[in-house]
Amino acid sequence: MATLRYGDRIGPYVINGFAGTGATSYVYRARRIDNFDSVAIKVLHPHLVADPINRLKFYREARVMMRMNHPNVVRFNEILESEGSLAFVMEFVDGFTLEEWREHHGEEIDEMTLACVFVDILRGLASAHRQGVVHRDLKPANVLITHVEGRYVAKIIDFGVARFVAEPMTDHERSKIVGTAAYISPEEVCDPELVCAASDLYSIGVMLYEAACGKRPFDNMAVQDLMQAHAAVDPQRPSHVNPSLSPAMESVIMRTLSKTPDARFASAPEMINALELAIQGAMAAPAETWEAVIEEPVATTQWHRTVTQAHTQPSPPPVLSFLRRCIDAAFVMLASTGRTGNASDPHFLNRHHDINFPLS
């Protein structure tokens, strides 16, 4: 149960709304006392404040977020600590999670729109990877979609189980599998020490498969069976689920879902290149040519899909005009709520970063 109420103060902020809850924290909407700028404040549950392990996790998340400085990653503001409370402040945006956005727009979302949204996600991910950070829990609930001046904007949130890959893992970390079973990478299941930037790309591939096909590559399984499927079972080809999917997009998805990191894209920018090729005229190429085409890197373009286009065009036009996105625009952000989505889905019930999957 939330411990702060409307009008309560925490540091220089006054609470004016409740955003969500997770296993270890609450997220509130607030504003600074001296102005009306909205922020989100993530507050560690009071009974966990004195626990050194939970405090360490909370500080580590804040430390990771301090390193992020990108328009497609939630921005960190400051830490608030006083007797009996521990919190950090982030930007706030009034938007939808990726899963809510898909449910809301349904069949209005075509391949071009999906590619634009996932390029945003990958740009944010590339920034995190440049800082040596692996997210480890990418999923639709951890991506927010809003629109600014008619453009869709995607933002990565919740770095609760992220880690710096250059830092050694503790014995406790090596003994646990963290993340979300529905989107977990094969190496997270087999050996957490092997988790790397390519592991995040695998999770992106699961998300893209789900967005393009309306279902996950592995579903309706017990959690342990689901993780084993990600580790060892080849998924059904996306075009068998969605026959209208282009060969280009299918090839991008299937490469991202390769079981070994080396077989996936070498980086988030390389996957951006492949998605952009898929939405350019190359998508009309025969399916057999695409496995080779997406191996070749090309210059990354700056582009976007407008909200109006997504609602009025059922399929991409043959010739596309790419516009540079103004990344210095003023964005408002939404902090991670830690919500679990569909409570009837066991995969979602086990996806919060404070729920670990034991190796045995």
C-alpha positions as CSV (number, residue, x, y, z in Angstrom):
1,M,0.0,0.0,0.0
2,A,1.4,3.4,-1.0
3,T,2.8,5.3,2.0
4,L,2.7,8.9,0.5
5,R,-0.5,10.8,-0.2
6,Y,-1.6,13.8,-2.2
7,G,0.0,16.9,-0.8
8,D,2.7,15.1,1.2
9,R,6.3,16.4,0.8
10,I,9.5,14.5,0.1
11,G,12.5,16.7,-0.1
12,P,11.7,19.8,-2.3
13,Y,8.8,18.0,-4.0
14,V,5.1,17.7,-3.3
15,I,3.2,14.5,-4.2
16,N,0.3,15.0,-6.6
17,G,-0.4,11.6,-7.9
18,F,0.4,7.8,-7.8
19,A,2.1,6.3,-10.8
20,G,2.5,2.6,-9.9
21,T,4.1,0.0,-7.7
22,G,6.7,-2.7,-7.8
23,A,8.0,-5.4,-5.5
24,T,10.4,-3.0,-3.8
25,S,9.2,0.5,-4.6
26,Y,6.4,2.9,-5.3
27,V,6.4,5.5,-8.0
28,Y,4.7,8.8,-7.5
29,R,4.0,11.8,-9.7
30,A,5.2,15.0,-8.0
31,R,6.3,18.6,-8.7
32,R,8.9,20.9,-7.2
33,I,7.5,23.1,-4.5
34,D,8.8,26.2,-6.3
35,N,7.4,25.4,-9.7
36,F,4.9,23.2,-11.6
37,D,7.3,20.9,-13.5
38,S,6.1,17.3,-13.2
39,V,8.6,14.6,-12.1
40,A,8.3,11.0,-11.1
41,I,9.8,9.9,-7.8
42,K,10.7,6.3,-7.2
43,V,10.6,5.5,-3.4
44,L,12.0,2.4,-1.8
45,H,9.5,0.6,0.4
46,P,10.0,1.9,3.9
47,H,10.5,-1.6,5.4
48,L,13.4,-2.1,3.0
49,V,15.3,1.1,3.6
50,A,17.4,-0.4,6.4
51,D,18.2,-3.6,4.4
52,P,21.7,-3.2,3.0
53,I,21.1,-5.5,-0.1
54,N,18.0,-3.6,-1.2
55,R,19.7,-0.2,-0.5
56,L,22.6,-1.4,-2.6
57,K,20.3,-2.4,-5.5
58,F,18.5,1.0,-5.3
59,Y,21.8,2.9,-5.4
60,R,23.1,0.8,-8.2
61,E,20.0,1.6,-10.3
62,A,20.5,5.3,-9.6
63,R,24.2,5.0,-10.5
64,V,23.4,3.3,-13.8
65,M,20.8,6.0,-14.7
66,M,23.2,8.8,-13.8
67,R,25.3,7.6,-16.8
68,M,22.4,7.8,-19.2
69,N,22.0,11.0,-21.3
70,H,19.9,10.2,-24.3
71,P,16.4,11.3,-25.5
72,N,15.3,7.7,-25.8
73,V,16.3,6.8,-22.2
74,V,14.5,8.0,-19.1
75,R,16.5,10.8,-17.5
76,F,17.7,10.8,-13.9
77,N,17.5,14.0,-11.8
78,E,18.7,13.4,-8.2
79,I,18.7,11.1,-5.2
80,L,16.6,12.0,-2.1
81,E,17.6,10.5,1.2
82,S,16.4,11.3,4.7
83,E,15.7,9.4,7.8
84,G,13.4,6.5,7.0
85,S,13.2,7.2,3.2
86,L,15.3,6.6,0.1
87,A,14.1,7.8,-3.4
88,F,15.3,9.1,-6.7
89,V,13.7,11.6,-9.0
90,M,13.2,11.2,-12.8
91,E,11.4,13.0,-15.6
92,F,7.7,12.2,-16.1
93,V,5.8,11.7,-19.3
94,D,2.1,10.9,-19.8
95,G,2.3,8.0,-22.3
96,F,1.7,4.3,-22.8
97,T,3.9,1.3,-22.4
98,L,4.7,-0.5,-25.6
99,E,2.2,-3.2,-24.8
100,E,-0.6,-0.7,-24.0
101,W,0.2,1.2,-27.2
102,R,-0.1,-2.0,-29.3
103,E,-3.4,-2.9,-27.6
104,H,-4.7,0.5,-28.2
105,H,-3.8,0.9,-31.8
106,G,-4.1,-2.7,-32.9
107,E,-4.0,-3.2,-36.7
108,E,-3.3,0.5,-37.3
109,I,0.4,-0.3,-36.7
110,D,2.2,-1.3,-39.9
111,E,5.8,-2.3,-40.4
112,M,7.0,1.2,-41.0
113,T,5.6,2.4,-37.7
114,L,7.0,-0.6,-35.9
115,A,10.4,0.0,-37.4
116,C,10.4,3.7,-36.4
117,V,9.5,2.8,-32.8
118,F,12.1,0.1,-32.5
119,V,14.8,2.3,-34.0
120,D,14.0,4.7,-31.1
121,I,14.4,1.9,-28.6
122,L,17.6,0.8,-30.2
123,R,19.1,4.3,-30.2
124,G,18.5,4.4,-26.5
125,L,19.9,1.0,-26.0
126,A,23.0,1.9,-28.1
127,S,23.6,4.8,-25.7
128,A,23.4,2.5,-22.7
129,H,25.8,0.0,-24.3
130,R,28.3,2.8,-25.0
131,Q,28.3,3.4,-21.3
132,G,29.0,-0.3,-20.6
133,V,25.5,-0.9,-19.3
134,V,23.4,-4.0,-20.2
135,H,19.7,-3.5,-19.3
136,R,18.9,-7.2,-18.8
137,D,15.1,-6.7,-18.6
138,L,13.9,-5.2,-21.8
139,K,10.2,-5.9,-22.4
140,P,7.2,-4.0,-23.6
141,A,6.4,-2.8,-20.0
142,N,9.8,-1.2,-19.9
143,V,9.4,0.9,-23.0
144,L,7.2,4.0,-23.0
145,I,5.6,5.4,-26.2
146,T,4.4,9.0,-26.3
147,H,4.2,11.5,-29.1
148,V,5.8,15.0,-29.4
149,E,4.6,17.4,-32.0
150,G,2.8,14.5,-33.9
151,R,5.8,12.1,-33.7
152,Y,5.9,8.8,-31.8
153,V,8.8,8.8,-29.3
154,A,10.0,5.6,-27.5
155,K,11.8,5.7,-24.2
156,I,13.6,2.9,-22.3
157,I,12.8,2.8,-18.5
158,D,13.6,0.7,-15.4
159,F,17.3,-0.2,-15.0
160,G,16.6,-2.1,-11.8
161,V,18.7,-5.2,-12.8
162,A,21.0,-3.5,-15.2
163,R,24.7,-4.0,-14.7
164,F,28.0,-2.7,-15.9
165,V,29.5,-5.5,-17.9
166,A,33.1,-4.6,-17.0
167,E,32.4,-5.2,-13.3
168,P,32.7,-8.8,-11.9
169,M,29.6,-10.5,-10.7
170,T,29.1,-11.5,-7.1
171,D,28.5,-15.1,-6.1
172,H,24.9,-14.1,-5.4
173,E,24.5,-12.6,-8.9
174,R,25.9,-15.7,-10.5
175,S,23.5,-17.9,-8.6
176,K,20.3,-16.2,-9.9
177,I,18.7,-15.6,-13.2
178,V,17.1,-12.2,-13.4
179,G,14.7,-10.6,-15.9
180,T,11.5,-11.6,-17.4
181,A,10.9,-15.2,-18.5
182,A,8.9,-14.2,-21.6
183,Y,11.8,-12.1,-23.0
184,I,14.9,-13.6,-21.4
185,S,18.0,-14.3,-23.5
186,P,19.5,-17.8,-23.9
187,E,22.7,-16.8,-22.1
188,E,20.8,-15.4,-19.1
189,V,19.2,-18.8,-18.7
190,C,22.4,-20.8,-19.2
191,D,25.1,-18.7,-17.6
192,P,24.5,-15.1,-16.3
193,E,28.2,-14.3,-16.7
194,L,27.8,-14.6,-20.5
195,V,25.2,-11.8,-20.6
196,C,26.3,-9.0,-22.9
197,A,25.0,-6.3,-25.2
198,A,23.8,-9.0,-27.6
199,S,21.5,-10.3,-24.8
200,D,19.6,-7.1,-24.9
201,L,19.2,-7.4,-28.6
202,Y,17.7,-10.9,-28.2
203,S,15.0,-9.4,-25.9
204,I,14.4,-6.7,-28.5
205,G,13.9,-9.5,-31.0
206,V,11.3,-11.1,-28.8
207,M,9.5,-7.7,-28.5
208,L,9.6,-7.1,-32.2
209,Y,8.3,-10.6,-33.0
210,E,5.4,-10.0,-30.6
211,A,4.7,-6.5,-32.0
212,A,4.8,-7.8,-35.6
213,C,2.9,-11.1,-35.0
214,G,0.6,-10.4,-32.1
215,K,2.1,-13.2,-30.0
216,R,5.5,-14.1,-28.5
217,P,7.7,-16.7,-30.1
218,F,7.2,-18.9,-27.0
219,D,4.0,-18.7,-25.1
220,N,1.5,-20.6,-23.0
221,M,4.3,-22.4,-21.1
222,A,5.3,-22.8,-17.5
223,V,8.1,-20.4,-16.6
224,Q,10.9,-23.1,-16.5
225,D,9.7,-24.5,-19.9
226,L,9.6,-21.0,-21.3
227,M,13.2,-20.3,-20.3
228,Q,14.4,-23.6,-21.7
229,A,12.6,-22.8,-25.0
230,H,14.5,-19.5,-25.2
231,A,17.7,-21.3,-24.5
232,A,17.3,-24.2,-27.0
233,V,14.2,-24.2,-29.2
234,D,14.0,-22.4,-32.6
235,P,10.9,-20.2,-32.8
236,Q,8.2,-20.5,-35.4
237,R,9.1,-18.2,-38.3
238,P,7.1,-14.9,-38.0
239,S,5.6,-15.2,-41.5
240,H,3.9,-18.5,-40.4
241,V,2.1,-16.4,-37.8
242,N,1.6,-13.3,-39.8
243,P,1.7,-14.1,-43.6
244,S,1.7,-10.4,-44.5
245,L,5.0,-9.8,-42.8
246,S,7.7,-8.8,-45.3
247,P,10.7,-11.1,-45.9
248,A,13.0,-8.3,-44.9
249,M,11.4,-7.8,-41.5
250,E,11.2,-11.5,-40.9
251,S,15.0,-11.8,-41.6
252,V,15.8,-9.0,-39.1
253,I,13.7,-10.7,-36.4
254,M,15.1,-14.2,-37.0
255,R,18.7,-13.0,-36.9
256,T,18.0,-11.2,-33.6
257,L,16.6,-14.4,-32.1
258,S,19.7,-16.5,-32.9
259,K,20.6,-18.6,-29.9
260,T,24.3,-17.5,-29.8
261,P,25.3,-13.9,-29.3
262,D,27.8,-13.9,-32.2
263,A,25.0,-14.9,-34.6
264,R,23.0,-11.8,-33.8
265,F,23.6,-8.3,-34.9
266,A,27.0,-7.0,-33.7
267,S,25.4,-3.9,-32.1
268,A,22.3,-1.9,-31.7
269,P,23.4,0.5,-34.5
270,E,23.8,-2.5,-36.9
271,M,20.3,-3.6,-36.1
272,I,19.1,-0.1,-36.8
273,N,20.7,-0.3,-40.2
274,A,18.9,-3.6,-41.0
275,L,15.5,-2.2,-39.9
276,E,16.0,0.9,-42.1
277,L,16.9,-1.3,-45.0
278,A,13.8,-3.3,-44.4
279,I,11.6,-0.2,-44.6
280,Q,13.3,1.2,-47.7
281,G,12.6,-0.3,-51.1
282,A,14.8,-3.3,-50.3
283,M,11.9,-4.9,-48.6
284,A,10.6,-6.0,-52.0
285,A,13.7,-8.2,-52.5
286,P,13.2,-12.0,-52.6
287,A,13.4,-13.6,-49.2
288,E,16.5,-15.6,-50.0
289,T,18.5,-12.4,-50.6
290,W,17.8,-10.9,-47.2
291,E,20.1,-13.1,-45.0
292,A,23.0,-11.6,-46.9
293,V,21.7,-8.1,-47.2
294,I,21.3,-7.5,-43.5
295,E,24.9,-8.5,-42.9
296,E,26.1,-5.3,-44.7
297,P,26.1,-2.2,-42.5
298,V,24.9,1.1,-44.0
299,A,24.9,4.7,-42.9
300,T,22.2,5.3,-40.2
301,T,19.6,7.8,-41.2
302,Q,17.5,10.0,-38.9
303,W,13.8,9.5,-39.5
304,H,10.5,9.2,-37.8
305,R,6.9,8.1,-38.4
306,T,4.2,10.6,-37.6
307,V,1.1,9.7,-35.6
308,T,-1.2,10.8,-38.5
309,Q,0.7,8.5,-41.0
310,A,0.3,5.5,-38.7
311,H,-3.4,6.0,-38.6
312,T,-4.0,6.7,-42.3
313,Q,-1.6,4.5,-44.2
314,P,-2.1,0.7,-43.9
315,S,1.2,-0.1,-45.6
316,P,4.5,1.6,-46.3
317,P,4.6,3.6,-49.6
318,P,7.1,2.5,-52.2
319,V,9.2,5.6,-51.9
320,L,9.9,7.0,-48.4
321,S,11.0,10.4,-47.4
322,F,13.3,10.4,-44.3
323,L,13.3,13.4,-42.1
324,R,15.9,14.3,-39.5
325,R,14.5,14.0,-36.0
326,C,15.1,17.0,-33.7
327,I,16.6,15.3,-30.7
328,D,17.0,18.6,-28.9
329,A,13.2,19.0,-28.5
330,A,11.8,19.2,-25.0
331,F,10.7,15.7,-23.9
332,V,8.7,14.8,-20.9
333,M,9.4,11.4,-19.4
334,L,7.5,8.7,-17.4
335,A,9.4,6.8,-14.8
336,S,9.2,3.1,-14.4
337,T,6.1,2.0,-12.6
338,G,7.1,-1.6,-12.0
339,R,3.6,-2.6,-13.0
340,T,3.1,-6.2,-13.9
341,G,0.5,-5.8,-16.7
342,N,-1.8,-8.7,-17.2
343,A,-2.0,-10.4,-13.8
344,S,-3.4,-13.6,-15.3
345,D,-0.3,-14.2,-17.3
346,P,2.3,-16.2,-15.4
347,H,5.1,-14.7,-17.5
348,F,4.2,-11.3,-16.3
349,L,3.8,-12.3,-12.7
350,N,7.5,-13.3,-12.8
351,R,9.0,-10.5,-14.7
352,H,9.7,-7.8,-12.1
353,H,13.4,-7.4,-11.5
354,D,13.0,-8.4,-7.8
355,I,11.8,-11.8,-8.7
356,N,14.7,-14.1,-9.6
357,F,14.6,-17.4,-11.3
358,P,16.9,-20.0,-9.6
359,L,19.3,-22.0,-11.7
360,S,18.2,-25.2,-10.1
